[in-house]
Amino acid sequence: MASNNSGSNRTLVPGAKQGLNALKTEVASEVGLSDYETLDKGNLSSRQNGTVGGYMVKHMIETYEQGL
């Protein structure tokens, strides 16, 4: 039986989306994708998109650990 997850994608922290988009753009620039905001992500390889996401997580973990 399929579960109904309507409403599970709502924003819990106002402003978080803009912050994540800024981080995504910054990380993409660091890995050589300087025009990531306007780039069609469907034309990138899974490795390229995964690299951006992976570095975002790494950066978030490092920032959290520095705050401890």
C-alpha positions in Angstrom: 0.0 0.0 0.0 1.4 3.4 -1.0 1.6 6.0 1.7 0.3 9.5 1.2 3.2 12.0 2.0 1.3 15.1 1.0 2.7 18.1 2.9 6.1 16.4 3.7 8.0 18.9 1.4 7.0 22.0 3.2 9.6 24.5 4.4 10.3 24.2 8.1 12.9 27.0 8.4 12.1 30.3 6.6 15.1 31.4 4.5 16.7 27.9 4.4 16.0 27.4 0.7 17.9 30.6 -0.2 20.8 29.6 2.1 21.0 26.2 0.5 20.9 27.6 -3.0 23.7 30.0 -2.1 25.7 27.1 -0.7 25.0 25.1 -3.8 26.2 27.9 -6.1 29.3 28.4 -4.0 30.2 24.7 -4.0 29.5 24.3 -7.7 31.9 27.2 -8.4 34.6 25.5 -6.3 34.3 22.3 -8.3 34.5 24.1 -11.6 30.8 24.7 -12.5 30.8 28.5 -12.3 27.5 28.9 -14.2 25.6 26.3 -12.1 22.6 28.6 -11.4 21.7 28.9 -15.1 22.9 25.5 -16.2 20.5 22.8 -17.2 21.2 20.2 -14.5 19.8 17.5 -16.8 22.8 17.9 -19.1 25.2 17.2 -16.3 26.4 13.7 -15.4 25.3 12.0 -12.2 28.9 12.3 -11.0 28.9 16.1 -11.5 25.5 16.6 -9.7 26.6 14.2 -7.0 29.8 16.0 -6.4 28.0 19.2 -5.8 25.6 17.5 -3.3 28.4 15.6 -1.6 30.5 18.7 -1.1 27.4 20.6 0.2 26.9 17.9 2.9 30.6 17.9 3.7 30.6 21.6 4.2 27.4 21.5 6.4 28.9 18.8 8.6 32.2 20.8 9.0 30.3 24.0 9.8 28.2 22.1 12.4 31.3 20.5 14.0 33.0 23.9 14.3 30.0 25.1 16.2 30.2 22.4 18.8 
